[in-house]
Amino acid sequence: MADRLTQLQDTVNMQAEHFCNAIGIIQQTSYPSKFPNFDRTGSQTPIQNLQQEDYAQLFAQLISRCAKDIDTLIESLPNDDSSAEIQNQSLKRLEVENQEAAERLEEIVDKGEMLLQKIQLALEDIAQAQLDMQISMKDNNTK
């Protein structure tokens, strides 16, 4: 569930970023308004964009897609009514799986120990055979 909450938080942060960027673009491309009884001298032309992209459409798509993602993530969260029961069932299932895995691990360790003993015995036999051969070769060379 922590992963879903992290995803939800990241998506909400992304939505906030989309809103901030959209407002920044609106401020950058908007025409200044005149207020009644307020005389202002200065530039009355908006900043011209180099790109003629439809920012309103772009940000509307980004914001709506992000809102859908937020809704989907919220719906995937468990509800409070059944969460304790589901968690108990999940814990029991995990406990059974853990016990089965522990039994399999014990069997594998036992087989490994038996193989290790066989290998050690075989190595001892090989080492003894080599010693016997060296001794017999020395005896044959000394005669």
Protein Blocks (a to p, Z undefined) as FASTA:
>chain_A
ZZmmmmmmmmmmmmmmmmmmmmmmmmmmpccdddehiaceddfbdcddfblcdfklmmmm
mmmmmmmmmmmmmmmpccfklmmmmmmmmmmmmmmmmmmmmmmmmmmmmmmmmmmmmmmm
mmmmmmmmmmmmmmmmmmmmmZZ
